[in-house]
């Protein structure tokens, strides 16, 4: 069972997310709040709130506050992973959110099934980006990092890294390359070993920081 918390100041969307997600047998919505401040008020009043595995966090503007909320959530719930849902699609802000610890970043117009799939991806493999958000990061990932990867990976391994940049799931990568999910896993293990990382999320983080 994946325990999910939702923070969104749009009452309509907040309840839509809740109603949609709680229909899945593998999802338990443990809390919904319009703001992180409301969550903290309830906690400070001694109200028991179950720790979530995943928090869907709405970020509405370009102020540092939104990025700080990602950090604060991880300080409150140290094992919780944050998926940002936002209308903001500026490259630098997306990168900032991911470097601050967010494990997923979805456009506000993401379809409900896309949100559900993202929760599964983050819970099972550590990271998820919606396709339109992933495309925003492509330019950021060009240059020296791409050259470095090309020198250290095989052609097929480099193809997989490029598909990871697009935010595809293992199944989607397998379909794109006409191979099995087992083969994708095998190649990814080799990539992780060569680059000294332990997971997809760590690989993406290292690429974003250009420390590969």
Buried (B, 14 or more C-beta within 10 A) or exposed (E): EBBBBBBBEEEEBBEBBBEBBEEBEEBBBBBBBBEBEBBEEBEEEEEEBEBBBBBBBBBBEBEEEBBEBBEBBBEBBEEBBBBBBBEBBEBEBBBBBBEBBBBBBBBBEBEEEBBBBBBBBBBEBBBBBBEEBBBBBEEBBEEEBBEBBEEEBEEEBBBBBBBBBBBBBBEBBBEBBEBEBEBBEEBBEBBBEBBEBEEBBBBBBBBBEEEB
